[in-house]
Amino acid sequence: MGTLKVRVERIVDATDEIRIFELAPAGGARLPAFSAGAHVDVHVRPGIVRSYSLCGDPNDPRYTIAVKREPQSRGGSQAMHDAIRAGDELTIGEPRNLFALERGASHYVLIAGGIGITPLLAMSRELVAGGASFELQYFARSARHAAFLDVLSAPCFAASVHLHYGLGADDVRAFLSRGLARRPGDALLYLCGPRPFMALVEDVARPAWPAESIRSEYFSGDDPAREAAGDDAFRVRLARSGVELTVPAGKSIAQVLAEHDVALDTSCEQGICGTCVTPVLAGEIDHRDACLTDAERASGDRMCPCVSRARSDLLVLDL
């Protein structure tokens, strides 16, 4: 994937914690088109690349992203809030979509928790434009913590957008138990938000909503499956050179490759962007990413070396 130069045209504080950045092409050329659910990788500063959902109108010549300042920031959100100013130029990746709307469903249920509104806002815009049947359930701590309320209060969203403030887990569960007790026909369910929130929604949705009807996007690579797996050491063999390397507990394949000057494109380093997906020729993969589909994981022929590991003693990579 190529990179683009953009200029920060405008910065708006959506809440005390969430800042909206409007990005325009730096060289005058039109930015590539994108579809709802897409994200871009932002090169915040040397060594720090973060993925942010595009939440603006796909017909807008600018890109819009929203960044929440995270208390445990590893440098990305903090730098976006404290160091980036209007007029600055940034390098970003071309839009990629790992969370696309599937066309043709009779109804769409979108459920957002906090900053998880960002990809679902873009989806709501696209569904309104296409005249599709949908509902957006947006959960936030309070109106003061909810972003894009000015957009969501527009008449075109009035019948579809439902806001929920300050609900505890039990109240959220009770509400969703009623709303998700039945799947209307071939309806699809799209979720985005903090991991505990996502887990609650998915738990409530099943068994009325089969796995193939649910689409989820995690904020980071901490998919629940990752916590259940251990971090044993294993070996990787690079098929093109025959070199074998040991990946110890506590280090990723990508880190070990970098230490040995083996070229591998990486970006988010959290298993969500798909930049580092690498072909696997042999071995059993311990998938810990949040970007490959179930079918891609089942094929056993590709992995995200930035987070995924091995269940076998050896993995052979097409590197």
N, C-alpha and C positions, 0 to 999 in steps of 0.2 A: 504494500500500500504506500502511496506517495504522501508527501506532506504539503501543507499549504501555509502561506503567510497571511495572517489576519491582523487587523487593527482593532483594539478595544474601543468601540465607538461610544458606548455608554455603559455606566454601572449604576444599578439601582438596588437599594436595600429593600428586599421584599419583606423581611422580618428582621428581628435583632440578630438572627443567626444565619439567614439565607441571603445571599447576594446574587443578583442577576447580572450577567455579562452579555452585552450585545456585540457580536463580532462581525466586522465588515471586511471584505477583501482588501488586502494591503496594496495590491498592485492594480486594482481597478477591474480585473477580470471577475466574472461572476463565479460565485462559489458553487461547487457541485451540488446537484439536487440530492435530497434525502427523503426518506419515508419515515413515518411515525415509528418510534421505538429505536431509531438509530442513535449512535453515540459518536463522539469524536475523542481522540486522545489529545490532551493538551500538554505540551511541553512547558511545564510551569517554570522550571529552572533546570540547569544542568543536573542530570541524574534523577529528576523527578518528572514522571509522566503519569497523568491521571486521566481516567475516562469519565466523561460527563455526557448525560443524555441531552439530545437536542430537543428542546421543548417549545420552540417557536412554530410559526406557520410555515409549512414546507414551501409555500409560495413567496415567502419573504426573502429578499436577496441577502439578508443577514442570517447568521446563526445566533441562537439564544441558548445559553446554558445557565443553570442555577447551581450554586455551590453553597453547601451548608458548612459552616465552621465546626469542625469536629473537635471535642475536647481532647481526644487522644490522637490528634492529627499526626501523621508521619511526615508532615511537611507540605503536603499538597494543598489542603484546604486553607491552612494557615497562610501559606504564601499567596494564594489567590486573594485572600481577604486583605492581607497586610502589605503586599508588595506590588500588586498589579493596579495600575491606574488607567483612567481613560486616556487614550492616545498611545498607549504602549502597543508594541507589536509582539505577537505571539506566533509560535509555530504549532500547528495542529495537524493531526492525521486526517485523511479523507474519511467521510462518514462511513460507518459500518453498522449493519443491523443484524443483531443476534436475537432480537425480541420483536420481530415484525408481526403486524396484524395479518391474520389469515383471513382472506376474503371469502365471502359467501355464507357466513353464519347468519342464522335468523336473528340472533341477539348477542350482545357482548356485555359482560359484567366486568367492570374495571374497579379494582380495589387498591387504594393507595394509602400508605402509612407515612406521614411526615413528608420528607423530601422525596419519597417514592412517587410523588405526584408528577415528577418531571417527564418521564416517558409517557405516562398515561394522559397527561395534558395534550401532548402531541397526538396521541391516539384519538382523544376526544375531538380535537379539531378535525382530524381526518374523517371520523365517523359522522360528524355533523355535516361536513362538506359533501359526503356521499349519501346522506339521507338514511343512514343505517340506524337500526334500533339498538340503543345501548343505555347503560346506567353507569355512573361513576360514583362510587362510595369513597369519600375522602375523610380519613381519620387524622386528627391532629390534636395536640395538647390543648390548644385554644385558638381562637381566631387570630390572636397576636402571633402565633407560631405557624400559621397556615400561609403558604405562598400562593400567589396568583389569584387571590380572591376577586380582584378587579376583573380579571379575564373570565373567571368562572361565573361571575354574576351577570354576564351578558345574556340578553334574552334568548339567544340560540341554545344556551345551556340550561335554561330554567327548568325544563321538564326532566332533565336527565341527571343533573348533578345534585348530590345529597351530601351535606357536610355534617360531621360528627366531632364534637369537641369534648375533651376531658373525660373520655370513657375509660374505665378500668378494664382489665383483661376479661373479667367475668361479664361485664356489660357488652363488650365487643363480641364475645362468644355468643351471648344470648341473642344479640341482634343478627349476627351472621347465621346462627342456627336457624332462625326464621327465614332469612332471605335466601339461604343456599340449600334449604331442605329439598328443593326440587330443581332439576336442570331443565329449563324450558327447551324442548326439542334438541337442536344441535348447537345450543348456545356455547360460547367460549368464555373462559374466565382468565383474566389477566391480572397479575399481582405484582406489586413492587413496594418495598419498604424494608424496615429493619428485620433482621432474621427472626427474632422471636414473634414478631407480628405476622410474618409470612408463614411461620410454622403453625401458628394458631389458625389462620385462615385455611390453610391446606388441610389441617386436621378436621375442621368443621365441614369443609366442602365434601370430603369423601365420606360414604361411598356414592352419594348422589351424583357427584361429578367425577367421572373416571379420569385417570392420569392424563390420557391423551387430550382431554378438554381443558386442561389447566396449563397456563403459561406463566412462568415466574422469572423475575430478574432480581438478582441479589445485588446489594450495594457493594459487596466485596466477595472475595473468593471463599468466605467462610460458610460454604454450603454445609448443612448439617452433616452430610456424609463424611466430611473431613474430620470432624471431631471424634468420630467413632474409630478412626484408623490410627494405628501406631506409626512410629517413625523409625523403623529398623533400617540399618544400613543395607545397601545392595550395590550391584555393579551395573554400569552401562558400557556397552561396546559400540564404538562408532564404526559403522559398516564400511565407510569409504576409506578409512585409514587403518582399521583394525585395532585402534587404541582402546584399551579398557581403563575405565576410571571408577573409583569407589565413591559412592554418594553416602556420606555418613548421616546419622540422625541429626536433625537440626539444620541441615543444608538442603537446598533444592538442587535438582539436576541443572537448572539454568545457572545457579551460582557456581557449581563445580565446573561446568563448561567454561564459564567466564574466567575462572581461575587458571584454566589451562589454555586460554586464548582460542577457544573454539567459537567460531562465529554463530550467533543465534539471535535473531531479532526478538526483542522483548519490549513490552510497553507497561502494562498495568502491574505485572508481577503478582497478580492476585487471582489469575485464572478466569477473568471475566471478559477480556477483550479479544482473545483469539489470535493475537499477533504471533505468539510463539508456537502455535500448533505444529507438531513435528511427526512425520511418518514413523511408525514402529514396525520393525520387520519380525521381531520375535520377543517373547516374554509376556508376562501377565501384568496388566496395568492396574494400578490403584488410582482410579480417577478421582480427583478432588477439585476439579474446575467447576465453573458455573456457566460455561459457554457451549460446550459440545452437547449435541442432542443425545437422547437415549440411544438412538440407532447408531450414531457415530461412536459412542462409548462401547456399545455391544460389538461393533465390528473389530475392536481390538487392534486397529491399524494406525491409530493416531493418538496423540496425547498433548497436554500442556505441561511442558517441563518446568514451568515456573512454580507449579504447586503440586502436580500429580507425582506419584511415586511408583514403586514396583511391588507387586505381590509375590513375584518370583525372585530368585536370587540374581537374575540377569535380565536386562532389557537390551535389545539390539536396535539402535536408532539409525535411521537413514540420514546420517550426517558424515 
